[in-house]
Amino acid sequence: MTTRYEQIARELREEIRSQKLRVGEPIPSENALADRFDVAPGTMRQALNVLVDEGILSSKRGARKVVMRMPARFPEISKFRSFAQWAYSRGRTPGGHVISQEWAEQTEQDTELLRVPPGEQVLTVLRVRTIDGSPIMLERTRYPAWVGTKVEPMDPTCPSVTNELASRHNVHFFAADNVFSAAKAGEVDARWLPLDAGDPVLVHRRLSRDAKGTPLEMSEDRYIADALSLAVPTSGKNNTLSWTTLNRFPWD
């Protein structure tokens, strides 16, 4: 259910897109907006903070907020989207199939990041992903056992494991740590994607969690070079970018 402050933030975004509120100009005061939307000052402040966090409004203390830029027309990178959810949001058709899946002994990363108990195995899945029938990504995912036992019996052509876990098992993905980097395709990548070994790929490493912070999956996705671009807004108050290396999450 959408909260009142989220509804207000959405209305203000649309007013900025339509240039009723113009880039480079101050918006009405917090009190004036609270009166206009008939909400408490605290609710209005929450709505404005959403736009500040997105880099749309300035955040200088003691000054009227100014429109810094037009709102993004794509989902913000800070909002959780699975591969299938991203594809659906763009009006595309996601697909794919499982190449292999097996239970494996846990690694140090599984113990540390997935919080796998000692002696417990993880489910490893290799899956090729498609958009409108064309393969664009190879996905290597590791699940803790309590999630893996739900993933293992799924249809190997299931378009969205994330949606299936939510609808059938009440397991909801809420947040993820993401690392993007460039790399060279390996032999396995070349076998399943339309590229040659050594070609450039975009690597997306992801650690996903539920709303309580419980790890749900750890994945490395390899995209063909022309499949995906990233748009990340930054501002003086908020910067979602962190510099790191391929094999390390900056939040470890």
trRosetta pair geometry for C-beta under 8 A, 3 or more apart (Angstrom, degrees):
i j d omega theta_ij theta_ji phi_ij phi_ji
2 6 4.9 -125 -169 87 88 127
2 7 5.7 104 136 -59 120 86
3 6 4.7 96 57 7 79 104
3 7 7.2 -138 98 -7 43 86
4 7 5.6 -52 -152 32 36 114
4 8 6.5 35 152 -18 67 103
4 39 6.2 162 142 -109 133 135
4 43 5.8 -12 96 -166 118 132
5 8 5.6 -50 -149 36 37 113
5 9 6.3 41 151 -22 66 103
5 39 7.7 149 -81 172 70 161
5 43 5.1 -148 -72 -171 98 74
5 44 7.6 -161 -117 -86 93 17
5 46 3.9 -30 -144 98 161 114
5 47 4.2 -145 -163 -62 79 79
5 50 6.9 148 144 -20 102 129
6 9 5.5 -49 -146 35 34 114
6 10 6.5 37 153 -21 64 103
6 47 7.4 -151 -59 -109 19 82
6 50 7.0 132 -107 -87 59 166
7 10 5.7 -55 -153 33 31 112
7 11 6.6 31 150 -18 65 104
8 11 5.7 -53 -150 35 35 111
8 12 6.4 31 153 -17 67 106
8 33 7.9 101 -175 163 128 112
8 37 5.4 24 -112 -138 121 161
8 39 7.0 -78 -60 5 147 154
8 43 7.5 110 3 145 149 95
8 44 7.0 -102 146 -118 165 58
8 47 3.9 -38 90 -121 118 154
9 12 5.8 -57 -148 38 31 110
9 13 6.5 38 151 -24 64 102
9 47 4.5 -159 -56 -158 80 80
9 48 7.8 -159 -96 -60 88 23
9 50 4.2 -25 -112 77 151 142
9 51 5.8 -172 -144 -45 96 92
10 13 5.6 -49 -151 30 33 115
10 14 6.7 30 153 -17 64 104
11 14 5.8 -57 -154 36 33 110
11 15 6.5 33 150 -20 66 105
11 37 8.0 156 62 -103 149 120
12 15 5.5 -51 -147 35 37 113
12 16 6.5 38 153 -19 66 101
12 21 7.0 -1 -165 17 77 154
12 27 7.6 23 -152 -139 120 150
12 47 6.9 120 1 156 136 114
12 48 7.9 27 30 -95 177 61
12 51 6.2 -67 102 -62 132 147
13 16 5.8 -58 -154 36 32 109
13 17 6.4 32 150 -19 67 105
13 51 7.1 -167 -71 -102 82 109
13 56 7.1 -71 -106 -136 81 168
13 71 4.4 36 -154 -51 101 162
14 17 5.4 -49 -144 36 36 114
14 18 6.2 24 158 -9 67 108
15 18 6.0 -58 -141 46 29 103
15 20 4.2 -73 -164 63 84 117
15 21 4.8 59 126 3 103 104
16 19 7.4 31 -178 -81 33 32
16 20 7.6 -77 -63 53 24 74
16 21 4.8 -45 -86 75 66 104
16 22 7.9 157 -140 -87 64 15
16 23 7.5 81 -166 -61 98 72
16 56 6.6 146 60 -175 178 121
16 67 5.7 171 -126 -138 115 132
16 70 6.3 168 139 -131 105 55
16 71 5.9 110 82 -17 126 98
17 70 6.4 84 -102 -159 61 98
17 71 6.0 -56 -60 38 97 107
19 22 5.4 34 -161 -94 78 79
21 25 7.1 -152 -173 78 63 108
21 27 5.6 10 -145 -104 131 95
21 67 5.5 148 143 -60 100 143
22 25 4.6 53 71 17 91 125
22 67 6.3 172 101 56 31 145
23 67 5.0 -112 -108 115 40 110
23 68 7.1 -21 -146 120 86 13
23 69 6.2 34 -124 -114 121 24
23 70 6.4 -54 -64 -50 126 71
24 66 6.8 -15 -164 177 20 113
24 67 6.6 -34 12 74 30 88
25 66 6.7 -177 101 -147 17 82
25 67 6.1 10 56 28 64 107
26 64 3.9 37 -156 119 134 129
26 65 6.6 121 -150 78 76 41
26 66 5.1 -55 -90 -92 59 71
26 67 7.9 177 -111 -3 14 74
27 33 7.3 22 143 -62 111 131
27 57 7.0 -44 1 -121 133 120
27 64 7.0 -172 53 170 56 100
27 65 5.4 -17 36 83 107 95
27 66 7.4 176 -6 -108 76 23
27 67 6.4 100 -50 -46 98 88
28 32 4.1 -102 164 91 117 131
28 33 5.3 146 89 -53 109 85
28 36 7.3 79 87 -15 156 141
29 32 4.5 94 56 7 82 103
29 33 7.0 -153 92 -3 42 86
29 64 6.5 -81 -90 -114 68 99
30 33 5.9 -59 -149 40 29 108
30 34 6.2 33 152 -23 65 106
30 41 6.3 64 141 -149 111 90
30 44 5.5 135 -170 119 82 126
30 45 6.3 26 -152 -79 134 75
30 48 6.6 -73 -108 -18 96 156
31 34 5.5 -52 -146 34 32 113
31 35 6.5 32 154 -17 64 103
31 41 6.7 -19 -96 -103 65 108
32 35 5.8 -54 -153 36 31 110
32 36 6.4 33 150 -21 64 107
33 36 5.4 -52 -145 36 35 115
33 37 6.2 12 163 0 69 108
33 44 5.3 139 100 -154 103 129
33 47 8.0 -139 140 78 133 130
33 48 7.6 110 81 -61 158 115
34 37 6.5 -66 -141 50 25 93
34 38 8.0 107 162 -74 54 5
34 39 5.6 -106 -149 73 72 72
34 40 6.8 -41 -156 140 122 14
34 41 5.1 -36 -90 -89 161 55
34 43 7.4 119 -125 66 95 88
34 44 4.0 -94 -81 -31 87 151
35 38 7.3 20 -174 -76 31 46
37 44 6.6 149 52 -94 128 99
37 47 7.9 24 53 11 173 166
39 43 4.0 -96 162 82 124 134
39 44 5.5 150 87 -51 112 83
40 43 4.9 96 58 4 79 101
40 44 7.2 -147 96 -3 42 87
41 44 5.6 -58 -148 39 35 112
41 45 6.1 40 153 -25 69 104
42 45 5.6 -51 -147 33 31 114
42 46 6.7 36 152 -22 62 100
43 46 5.7 -50 -154 30 34 114
43 47 6.8 34 150 -18 64 102
44 47 5.7 -53 -153 34 36 112
44 48 6.4 31 152 -15 67 106
45 48 5.8 -56 -147 40 33 109
45 49 6.2 36 154 -24 66 107
46 49 5.7 -56 -147 34 29 113
46 50 6.9 40 152 -27 61 97
47 50 5.8 -47 -161 21 34 115
47 51 7.3 22 149 -8 62 102
48 51 5.8 -59 -158 40 40 107
48 52 6.3 44 145 -22 71 104
48 57 6.4 -64 -169 67 82 164
48 65 6.3 -169 -166 -22 123 168
49 52 5.2 -48 -143 36 39 116
49 53 6.2 44 155 -22 67 102
50 53 5.9 -56 -153 35 27 111
50 54 6.6 19 151 -12 62 109
51 54 5.6 -55 -145 41 36 110
51 56 4.3 -73 -172 66 89 117
51 57 4.4 61 119 -1 108 112
52 55 7.8 46 176 -68 32 21
52 56 7.5 -88 -70 53 22 72
52 57 4.9 -58 -79 74 64 99
52 58 7.5 -20 -121 109 89 14
52 59 4.6 82 -151 -76 126 114
52 65 7.3 -95 -79 -133 101 131
52 235 7.7 -127 -178 79 61 160
52 237 6.3 -12 166 69 101 154
52 238 7.5 124 138 -9 72 124
53 78 7.7 -104 149 75 108 169
53 237 7.8 -91 -98 106 43 118
53 238 5.5 91 -147 -52 53 164
54 71 7.0 13 137 -128 141 83
54 72 7.4 -131 -177 9 113 104
54 76 6.1 -98 -124 -96 99 146
54 78 8.0 -135 -100 33 70 133
54 233 6.4 41 172 79 61 146
55 68 6.2 -98 163 85 66 139
55 69 6.4 2 128 35 94 123
55 233 4.0 -157 46 147 147 119
55 234 6.2 104 -95 104 145 8
55 235 3.9 178 -120 -36 87 113
55 238 6.3 -122 -63 67 84 109
56 67 6.8 -32 163 -147 76 70
56 68 6.1 167 174 47 21 93
56 69 6.2 -105 -122 62 51 74
56 70 7.9 -38 -129 148 93 11
56 71 5.5 1 -103 -85 133 75
57 65 4.5 11 -179 176 118 122
57 66 6.9 144 -157 69 66 36
57 67 6.4 -44 -101 -102 66 43
57 68 6.2 161 -120 -2 10 99
58 63 7.5 -33 110 94 125 117
58 65 5.5 176 61 -152 75 63
58 66 4.4 24 10 46 126 86
58 68 5.5 130 -55 -59 74 109
58 235 7.7 -168 -114 -168 50 132
59 65 7.1 12 -87 -115 41 97
59 235 7.4 99 6 133 111 136
59 236 7.4 -152 47 74 100 98
59 237 4.5 19 45 -47 145 150
60 63 4.4 4 95 40 110 124
63 66 7.9 -21 130 -22 113 99
68 235 6.5 48 134 -113 172 121
69 233 7.1 -165 69 -136 148 125
72 75 7.9 -39 114 78 123 7
72 76 6.1 127 55 -82 142 72
72 231 6.5 156 -135 115 127 129
72 233 6.3 -129 -48 -32 122 126
74 231 6.2 104 53 48 134 130
75 79 5.4 -108 178 69 100 123
75 81 5.4 89 112 -46 158 144
75 86 7.0 -121 39 -116 139 76
75 89 5.9 13 -31 146 124 165
76 79 4.9 90 66 -1 87 101
76 233 7.4 -58 -131 26 97 111
77 178 7.6 -116 176 57 104 151
77 230 6.7 46 -90 -163 135 100
77 231 7.4 -171 -39 79 110 55
77 232 5.3 -27 11 -104 149 83
77 240 6.2 157 85 115 115 155
78 240 5.6 -125 -72 -105 101 146
80 173 6.0 -164 162 130 142 97
80 174 6.2 166 -6 161 160 21
80 175 5.8 -121 -64 -99 126 28
80 176 5.7 117 -119 2 98 99
80 208 7.7 96 -144 -136 124 99
81 85 4.6 -144 -159 96 75 113
81 86 4.5 97 144 -65 126 84
81 89 6.8 -57 -138 0 136 143
82 85 4.6 92 47 10 77 105
82 86 6.9 -137 90 -7 37 87
82 160 6.3 111 98 -149 141 98
82 161 7.7 -152 -166 60 152 75
82 162 3.9 -155 -46 -4 160 156
82 163 7.6 -135 47 -29 146 78
82 173 6.6 91 -58 65 108 158
83 86 5.9 -58 -152 35 26 111
83 87 6.5 24 152 -18 63 107
83 94 6.3 132 127 -136 88 141
83 129 5.7 -43 154 -158 155 158
83 137 7.0 -140 -134 70 142 155
83 139 7.4 -94 -25 -79 156 139
83 160 7.9 -166 72 -112 78 78
83 221 7.2 170 -73 -123 127 155
84 87 5.6 -55 -148 37 33 111
84 88 6.2 33 155 -18 68 105
84 94 4.1 -149 -119 69 71 162
84 159 5.4 116 -122 144 133 84
84 160 3.5 -121 67 -91 165 101
84 162 6.6 -169 43 39 113 109
84 163 6.5 -85 93 -8 140 116
85 88 5.8 -51 -143 37 31 111
85 89 6.3 34 155 -22 63 106
85 160 7.0 93 -43 -132 70 135
85 162 6.6 -60 -25 83 113 143
85 163 7.4 150 -65 -54 92 103
86 89 5.8 -58 -151 34 29 112
86 90 6.7 16 155 -10 63 109
87 90 6.0 -68 -154 42 31 104
87 92 4.4 -89 -171 81 83 105
87 93 6.9 -33 152 98 122 6
87 94 3.8 132 62 -56 156 101
87 131 5.7 -156 -126 -116 123 95
88 91 7.8 48 -178 -68 34 18
88 92 7.3 -102 -73 61 23 63
88 94 6.7 -60 -42 -3 77 111
92 131 5.1 -8 163 -164 137 101
92 132 5.7 -85 -161 -40 92 96
93 131 7.1 126 70 -166 54 50
93 132 5.2 97 48 -87 93 55
93 133 7.5 23 86 -27 116 71
93 159 7.9 -74 177 -136 71 142
94 129 6.9 -27 -164 -170 95 99
94 130 7.1 135 -166 79 47 60
94 131 6.4 -28 -102 -102 55 62
94 159 5.0 120 96 -173 92 103
94 160 6.7 77 87 -63 137 88
95 129 7.4 145 84 -163 42 55
95 130 4.3 -24 71 65 91 109
95 131 7.7 172 27 -81 80 19
95 133 6.6 22 41 -84 143 42
95 157 7.0 -11 -167 -172 89 88
95 159 5.5 -50 -100 -109 48 94
96 127 5.6 69 146 164 129 99
96 128 5.3 -168 -151 97 97 55
96 129 4.1 -44 -75 -110 143 43
96 130 5.1 171 -71 7 67 80
96 135 7.7 96 -111 -114 83 79
96 139 7.6 37 178 15 161 123
96 157 7.2 173 87 -144 44 56
96 159 7.2 119 28 -123 80 51
97 127 6.9 -161 101 -150 27 80
97 128 6.3 2 52 54 68 91
97 156 5.3 43 -162 139 79 96
97 157 4.9 -21 -99 -93 86 72
98 101 5.6 -28 -175 -28 130 111
98 125 6.1 -67 -133 -162 106 102
98 126 7.3 102 -165 77 65 54
98 127 5.1 -42 -104 -99 54 92
98 156 3.9 -102 30 -148 106 94
98 157 7.8 -108 4 -56 78 40
99 126 4.5 -55 62 105 110 101
99 127 6.3 -171 5 -95 83 30
99 128 6.1 78 -44 -15 111 92
99 192 6.6 -65 -77 -97 146 146
100 125 7.6 178 94 -149 51 44
100 126 4.8 22 51 42 85 112
101 123 6.4 11 -177 -180 105 97
101 124 6.6 178 -148 90 58 51
101 125 4.4 -4 -105 -106 102 75
101 126 7.2 -159 -71 24 57 64
101 151 8.0 -149 -153 123 150 104
101 152 6.6 179 131 -123 140 72
102 123 7.6 176 95 -150 22 60
102 124 5.9 -14 63 58 69 95
103 121 4.4 49 177 140 104 143
103 122 7.2 157 -152 78 64 30
103 123 5.8 -41 -96 -96 66 60
103 124 7.6 142 -116 14 16 79
103 148 7.3 106 -102 153 87 148
104 121 6.1 150 70 -163 28 99
104 122 5.9 -30 64 64 82 80
104 123 7.9 120 17 -124 79 15
104 124 4.9 20 4 -9 127 124
104 142 7.9 -71 54 -125 120 104
105 121 6.2 -65 -94 -113 33 82
106 110 3.9 -134 -158 90 91 139
106 111 5.7 105 145 -53 128 80
106 114 7.8 -136 -139 65 114 125
106 116 4.6 -164 -116 96 146 148
106 120 6.5 47 -33 80 132 65
106 121 6.6 -159 -38 -128 80 31
106 122 5.4 99 -93 -16 77 107
107 110 4.8 107 47 2 67 101
107 111 7.2 -127 98 -3 40 86
108 111 5.7 -55 -153 35 34 112
108 112 6.1 20 155 -10 69 112
109 112 5.9 -61 -138 46 31 103
109 113 5.3 -9 178 14 72 118
109 114 7.5 63 132 -1 67 94
109 218 7.0 174 140 157 112 168
110 113 7.0 -61 -112 53 16 83
110 114 4.8 -30 -158 37 58 124
110 116 4.6 -6 149 11 97 137
110 122 5.2 -121 -137 -37 141 147
110 142 6.3 -102 -97 150 104 142
110 144 7.7 145 -168 -89 95 74
110 218 7.3 -141 -99 27 63 144
111 114 7.5 10 -32 55 9 82
111 115 7.5 34 180 -121 36 20
111 116 5.6 -79 -93 56 45 88
111 118 7.6 36 -122 -83 115 61
112 115 7.8 -26 153 -71 14 50
112 252 7.5 36 143 -148 130 106
113 207 5.6 -98 176 -122 121 139
113 215 6.3 128 146 -112 64 157
113 218 5.8 79 110 -86 128 139
113 249 7.4 112 -114 12 131 140
113 252 7.3 -54 -86 -109 102 99
114 122 6.7 61 99 -106 165 133
114 142 6.7 -98 -59 116 151 108
114 143 7.9 152 -145 -169 139 21
114 144 4.9 174 166 -61 114 100
114 207 7.9 -138 -72 -142 67 102
114 215 4.6 -150 -133 115 47 144
114 217 7.9 1 -112 -137 110 13
114 218 5.6 -95 -63 -18 107 119
115 144 7.2 -16 71 -89 70 145
115 214 7.6 -96 49 -151 140 66
115 215 5.6 149 17 25 98 121
116 120 5.2 -145 177 78 94 110
116 122 6.0 -72 -97 -66 151 104
116 144 5.3 -167 -92 -119 86 94
116 145 7.3 100 -137 -8 99 89
117 120 4.7 70 66 -5 83 129
120 144 7.5 30 124 -162 131 81
120 145 5.2 -102 177 -15 115 134
121 145 6.2 90 71 -80 64 109
122 142 4.9 24 149 -174 137 97
122 143 6.2 159 -171 71 85 43
122 144 6.1 -52 -116 -102 89 33
122 145 6.8 -106 -102 -53 42 66
122 148 6.4 163 -169 -51 49 147
123 142 7.2 154 79 -155 49 48
123 143 4.4 -12 57 56 101 103
123 145 7.1 120 -21 -107 91 45
123 147 7.6 -129 35 93 121 77
123 148 2.9 153 -3 -142 126 124
123 149 7.7 -173 -41 -43 137 41
123 151 6.1 168 101 69 154 120
123 152 5.9 -124 -128 -67 147 98
124 140 7.3 -8 -170 -172 94 81
124 141 7.3 161 -153 85 48 49
124 142 5.4 -15 -100 -100 73 76
125 139 7.5 -4 108 112 94 97
125 140 7.5 167 84 -151 53 38
125 141 4.8 -12 58 60 99 97
125 142 7.9 -175 20 -75 72 32
125 143 7.3 32 -5 -7 111 109
125 151 6.9 -92 -46 142 146 133
126 138 7.3 -7 -169 -178 85 95
126 139 7.4 154 -156 84 39 58
126 140 5.7 -5 -104 -104 72 73
126 188 7.7 -82 -152 176 140 132
127 138 7.5 159 83 -160 44 52
127 139 4.5 -21 66 64 93 106
127 141 7.1 -3 14 8 115 111
128 135 5.3 -26 172 -133 117 118
128 137 7.4 150 -161 87 52 50
128 138 5.6 -28 -105 -105 67 70
128 139 7.5 176 -91 18 16 82
128 192 4.7 -139 -86 170 128 125
128 193 7.2 -173 -135 -68 109 73
129 135 7.2 115 78 -145 38 66
129 136 6.5 -54 96 60 85 76
129 137 4.3 -13 57 69 112 100
129 138 7.4 -166 15 -82 81 21
129 139 5.6 64 -26 -20 114 117
129 221 7.6 -9 15 -145 139 113
130 133 5.7 -14 162 -157 135 10
130 134 5.7 149 -157 68 91 29
130 135 5.1 -53 -92 -85 85 47
130 136 6.6 114 -131 8 36 81
131 134 5.9 -28 65 60 69 87
131 136 5.3 3 8 2 105 136
131 227 7.6 148 9 -152 136 105
134 194 7.8 -40 -174 -4 93 135
135 192 6.6 -139 -176 153 154 75
135 193 5.5 -146 128 -117 118 59
135 194 6.4 141 72 -14 101 89
135 224 7.9 99 118 -25 74 126
136 193 7.5 59 -150 -136 13 106
136 223 6.0 3 151 -147 86 81
136 224 5.4 -101 -153 22 61 105
136 227 4.2 130 -173 -122 117 139
136 228 7.8 117 156 -32 125 96
137 193 7.5 43 -86 -100 8 124
137 221 5.4 3 -177 -177 122 101
137 222 6.4 156 -155 78 67 45
137 223 4.7 -24 -97 -95 94 67
137 224 7.3 -114 -69 -2 51 73
137 227 6.6 -179 -56 134 90 167
138 188 7.2 154 169 127 159 93
138 189 5.5 -149 22 -118 150 71
138 192 5.5 105 -95 84 119 127
138 193 5.8 -96 -35 -43 109 116
138 221 7.2 162 80 -155 43 54
138 222 4.8 -10 55 56 92 101
139 219 6.1 -17 -167 -166 91 120
139 220 7.8 157 -155 83 46 45
139 221 5.0 -11 -105 -106 75 84
139 222 8.0 -160 -71 23 35 66
140 219 6.5 151 82 -157 51 65
140 220 4.8 -7 60 58 105 90
140 221 7.6 -168 25 -76 65 39
140 222 7.9 36 -2 -7 100 99
141 217 5.4 -16 -167 -171 108 120
141 218 7.2 150 -156 80 58 43
141 219 4.2 -17 -102 -101 79 98
142 217 6.8 145 74 -162 48 66
142 218 4.8 -15 59 62 102 93
142 219 7.2 -172 20 -76 65 50
143 147 4.3 -121 -174 93 112 107
143 148 3.9 152 96 -70 115 81
143 151 5.5 150 -15 17 172 146
143 216 7.4 -25 -133 161 84 56
143 217 5.3 -29 -94 -105 74 82
144 147 5.4 77 61 20 74 100
144 148 6.6 -145 95 -13 29 100
144 215 6.6 105 -23 98 127 98
144 216 7.6 -104 23 -144 103 25
145 148 5.2 -58 -131 41 31 115
145 149 6.2 36 169 -26 67 100
146 149 6.6 -41 -145 24 24 109
146 150 7.8 17 150 -8 50 106
147 150 5.9 -65 -165 39 41 108
147 151 6.2 33 146 -18 75 112
147 165 7.3 3 -151 -127 95 138
147 171 6.6 133 -117 -161 93 161
147 216 5.5 122 -89 -161 157 69
147 217 6.6 -122 120 -64 157 81
148 151 5.5 -58 -139 40 36 109
148 152 5.9 49 162 -38 71 101
149 152 6.1 -33 -136 16 28 118
150 153 7.7 -72 -168 35 27 92
150 154 7.7 41 143 -42 59 104
150 165 6.3 89 123 -117 134 88
150 168 7.6 162 -170 99 112 110
150 169 5.0 21 -149 -83 146 164
150 171 6.9 139 83 -2 166 146
151 154 5.7 -47 -165 2 45 122
151 161 6.0 22 -126 -152 103 125
151 165 7.4 -19 -77 -76 83 110
154 158 4.8 -36 160 -19 116 151
154 161 6.6 125 93 -114 175 85
154 164 5.9 79 -125 138 132 160
155 158 4.6 126 70 -53 88 86
158 161 6.0 91 108 -73 127 63
158 164 5.6 -13 -174 -42 139 151
159 163 7.9 0 89 40 83 129
160 163 3.8 44 110 18 127 110
160 164 6.2 159 98 -15 69 85
161 164 5.5 -59 -145 41 33 114
161 165 6.1 35 157 -21 68 105
162 165 6.1 -55 -149 34 25 108
162 166 6.6 21 154 -16 60 109
162 173 5.2 -48 -143 7 107 137
163 166 5.7 -58 -150 38 33 112
163 167 6.0 17 161 -10 70 112
164 167 6.2 -60 -136 43 27 100
164 168 5.7 -9 177 12 66 119
164 169 7.8 38 135 8 66 101
165 168 6.9 -67 -122 52 17 88
165 169 5.2 -49 -159 51 57 115
165 171 4.1 -59 164 70 106 110
165 172 7.7 -177 113 -71 98 30
165 173 7.5 78 78 -29 131 93
165 216 7.9 110 150 -170 164 131
166 169 7.6 -19 -46 56 6 71
166 170 7.1 36 -160 -118 41 21
166 171 6.4 -101 -78 72 44 54
166 172 5.2 68 -114 -97 96 69
166 173 7.4 -79 -62 10 109 77
171 210 6.9 -97 -167 -87 68 127
171 216 6.7 136 170 -130 115 126
172 210 5.8 92 74 -137 68 95
172 211 6.6 9 89 -18 114 101
173 176 7.3 9 -180 -52 110 104
173 208 5.2 -27 -140 177 111 127
173 209 7.6 104 -149 72 63 28
173 210 6.8 -88 -108 -93 28 58
173 216 6.1 -122 -98 56 82 160
174 209 6.3 -53 58 100 91 72
174 210 5.3 72 4 -168 112 34
174 211 4.2 135 -67 -69 165 64
175 208 7.3 160 90 -153 43 57
175 209 5.1 -15 67 61 89 100
175 211 7.8 109 -7 -99 98 42
175 213 7.9 -14 50 -101 128 55
176 206 5.1 -7 -178 -166 127 100
176 207 6.4 156 -157 77 71 44
176 208 4.4 -26 -98 -99 99 68
176 209 6.9 172 -84 15 46 73
177 206 7.0 156 79 -153 54 48
177 207 4.5 3 49 52 102 100
177 249 5.1 47 138 -153 139 132
177 251 5.4 -120 -121 31 141 132
178 204 6.6 -25 -159 -166 98 90
178 205 7.2 146 -157 81 46 55
178 206 5.3 -5 -104 -103 73 81
179 204 7.5 151 79 -157 50 43
179 205 4.4 -8 58 58 101 104
179 206 7.8 -158 27 -66 66 44
179 244 6.0 -75 -125 74 121 130
179 246 7.1 143 139 -142 129 37
179 248 7.7 141 -98 84 163 41
179 249 6.0 -133 -37 -104 125 62
179 250 7.5 142 -90 -9 109 86
180 202 6.5 -12 -164 -178 99 97
180 203 6.9 151 -155 83 47 57
180 204 5.5 -11 -101 -102 77 70
180 205 7.9 -162 -72 24 32 69
180 230 6.4 -144 -4 -37 177 156
181 202 7.8 155 80 -160 32 55
181 203 5.0 -20 65 62 80 107
181 205 7.8 11 13 0 103 104
181 245 8.0 31 -89 179 151 38
181 246 4.6 -103 52 -99 169 89
182 200 6.0 -21 -167 -160 105 106
182 201 7.5 148 -156 76 57 43
182 202 6.5 -40 -101 -105 61 54
182 203 7.1 157 -113 13 9 91
183 200 7.5 138 78 -151 33 59
183 201 5.6 -29 71 64 82 90
183 203 4.8 40 7 -28 121 128
183 222 7.4 -74 65 -124 119 107
183 246 6.9 86 -70 -124 117 148
184 197 7.6 52 153 175 99 58
184 198 5.2 -18 -171 -139 120 36
184 199 7.0 131 -155 63 69 26
184 200 6.6 -54 -102 -97 54 43
184 201 7.1 89 -166 15 11 91
185 189 3.9 -131 -160 95 93 139
185 190 5.6 113 138 -55 123 82
185 193 7.0 -124 -136 66 138 129
185 195 5.3 144 -24 110 170 128
185 196 7.0 134 74 95 132 35
185 197 5.6 -132 103 -126 91 38
185 198 6.4 -39 57 27 81 21
185 199 4.7 7 15 57 124 80
185 200 7.4 22 -19 76 88 4
185 201 4.9 104 -69 -29 82 122
185 222 7.0 122 -111 166 78 136
186 189 5.0 103 51 8 64 103
186 190 7.1 -125 104 -4 35 92
186 197 6.1 3 -174 -132 22 95
187 190 5.7 -57 -147 37 32 111
187 191 6.5 38 152 -29 64 103
187 197 5.3 -1 -82 -91 53 133
188 191 5.6 -49 -151 25 34 115
188 192 7.0 -2 162 6 64 108
189 192 6.8 -87 -158 48 27 87
189 193 5.4 -26 174 25 72 122
189 195 6.8 -25 136 71 101 115
189 197 7.2 127 65 -101 95 64
189 201 6.3 -86 -165 -56 155 157
189 222 5.5 -72 -112 112 123 150
190 193 6.8 -68 -108 56 22 83
190 195 5.9 -102 -110 92 69 72
190 196 5.5 28 -126 -153 123 27
190 197 4.4 -65 -32 -51 146 71
190 199 7.6 124 -91 20 96 109
193 201 7.9 77 92 -105 165 124
193 222 7.5 -110 -31 107 156 104
193 224 5.6 -178 177 -66 126 102
194 224 6.5 6 62 -99 81 151
195 199 4.1 -123 179 59 116 153
195 201 7.3 163 79 -73 169 98
195 224 5.6 176 -41 -121 127 99
195 225 7.6 118 -103 -7 140 94
196 199 5.1 110 58 -30 68 111
199 224 7.9 -5 123 -141 130 76
199 225 6.8 -109 158 -29 101 119
200 225 4.8 67 88 -92 97 120
201 222 4.6 14 158 -173 143 96
201 223 6.1 150 -171 68 83 45
201 224 6.5 -53 -118 -105 82 27
201 225 6.5 -100 -98 -64 35 68
202 222 7.4 150 74 -157 46 47
202 223 4.3 -17 59 58 99 107
202 225 6.9 125 -23 -119 88 42
202 227 7.2 -136 32 56 123 98
202 228 5.9 -123 66 64 156 108
203 220 6.5 -16 -166 -169 98 94
203 221 7.3 148 -158 79 47 51
203 222 5.6 -15 -101 -102 70 73
203 223 7.9 -160 -71 20 25 76
203 246 6.7 32 89 -144 145 109
204 219 7.8 4 107 109 86 98
204 220 7.3 153 80 -158 50 45
204 221 4.3 -14 61 60 102 102
204 222 7.8 -165 23 -72 73 29
204 223 6.9 47 -8 -14 109 109
205 218 8.0 -1 -173 -176 85 81
205 219 7.2 174 -149 91 46 53
205 220 5.2 -13 -100 -104 77 76
205 221 7.8 -172 -74 22 30 68
205 246 7.4 122 -16 -175 137 63
205 249 7.3 -132 115 -75 121 86
206 217 7.6 19 106 102 98 96
206 218 7.3 175 91 -151 56 43
206 219 4.8 -7 58 58 98 95
206 220 7.9 175 20 -81 71 33
206 221 7.0 19 2 0 115 107
207 215 6.4 -47 -178 -131 97 106
207 217 7.7 -172 -145 93 41 52
207 218 5.2 -5 -105 -108 76 81
207 249 6.2 -28 2 -81 132 154
208 215 7.3 104 79 -156 49 60
208 216 4.8 -53 102 59 97 105
208 217 4.9 14 43 51 112 88
208 218 7.8 -160 18 -76 72 37
208 219 7.5 21 -9 6 108 109
209 212 7.9 -128 166 70 101 50
209 213 5.3 -13 178 -149 140 32
209 214 6.1 144 -157 67 83 36
209 215 5.6 -49 -96 -94 81 41
209 216 6.1 160 -113 -1 23 92
210 213 7.3 -48 68 19 64 17
210 214 4.9 -1 35 52 106 94
210 216 5.9 103 -39 -51 83 119
215 218 7.2 1 -177 -49 122 91
223 227 4.4 -131 180 62 110 132
223 228 5.0 -24 166 15 166 120
224 227 4.9 100 62 -29 79 115
232 240 5.8 -131 -166 68 111 112
232 241 6.0 99 135 -59 150 101
233 240 7.9 59 70 14 57 116
234 238 6.9 -148 -150 102 55 64
234 239 4.5 31 -144 -116 110 77
234 240 6.9 -135 -92 21 81 72
234 241 6.5 -41 -81 6 129 109
235 238 5.3 36 51 47 95 76
235 239 7.3 -148 47 -64 44 68
242 250 4.1 -139 128 66 138 169
243 250 7.5 107 74 -89 32 139
244 248 5.4 -136 177 89 113 92
244 249 6.9 -5 -179 -163 167 17
244 250 4.2 -127 -69 -61 129 96
245 248 5.1 49 60 29 89 105
248 252 6.1 -95 -168 14 85 138
249 252 4.8 117 69 -37 89 93
